[in-house]
Amino acid sequence: MRDGQPVPNARVSLKTAAPLVTLTLDDGRFLFEDVPSGVGYLAASNAEAASEVQGPFQLVPGGVIEGLTLNLAPSVQISGR
């Protein structure tokens, strides 16, 4: 979400032992399937904004985590040499 509105095509990253990435749908929803067991952290971003990292989440076989909202805020650009 950004400014209370869904963000389509945002990149959602699930950091686990085997990191996973998906894109949000037009209504902002996202889904990860076949996630390995362990601990995971979740974050979302697009070209202009990023969410804070959420977690840790305990990922267990057959488990379901629902109802998460990732709020995107303007991100900072850092460059250098």
Beta strands, then each sheet from edge to edge (+ up, - down):
strand 1: 11-15
strand 2: 20-23
strand 3: 38-45
strand 4: 49-50
strand 5: 54-59
strand 6: 73-74
sheet 1: 2+ 1- 3+ 5-
sheet 2: 4+ 6-
end
